[in-house]
Each structure stands twice: as structure tokens, then as C-alpha cells.
């Protein structure tokens, strides 16, 4: 059912979501629906560039910056901005929630 909703939110062949799971006495599965694949900072040149395209582990809280320069300069505000760009907006998340509720009824 989430597949039907997400089908319209594809970037090329990549599904626009990340899934993170782990087992500790029971399975925990977290789904992070995405609105964008990469933030604007990924494509910038010079000092404004931050090579970060959050994937499952990043969305789960372990942020990986492949370049040391980005590790040294990234701020909380940068991270908030990047995650707000790639994650569902509140309006789109409400649409998904309504879709899931009506599908499960």
C-alpha cells in the first residue's frame, strides 16, 4: 500500500525512501520517505558545497561525511536544512498518513 503512494515520488529508478532495521528482542523497522534525493548543498561549488546525500544510516542518526572538510565545517543548521530538504514536508507527510489510514480501514 505504501508502494502505491510512493510510486509517484520516484527519482529515476530509485524509490524515494530509506529503510533502516535492527533486531533487539524484536524487529524494529524505520521507513524514511523522501521528497528529494539530494540537497542543494550537494551540487554547490566551492565553500558552499557539502558532499552529503543522506541515506538510511544518516537518516537513522549516524551522519557520514565522506570528506573531512565537510566533517570540520558542517553545523547543526546545515544538518537541519539538509534533512528538511530531503525528508517529506509536513503537508506531504499528512497526505501519506491519510492514505495509510484509509488503506488500512
Order of alpha helices (4+ residues) and beta strands (2+ residues): alpha-beta-beta-alpha-alpha-alpha-alpha-alpha
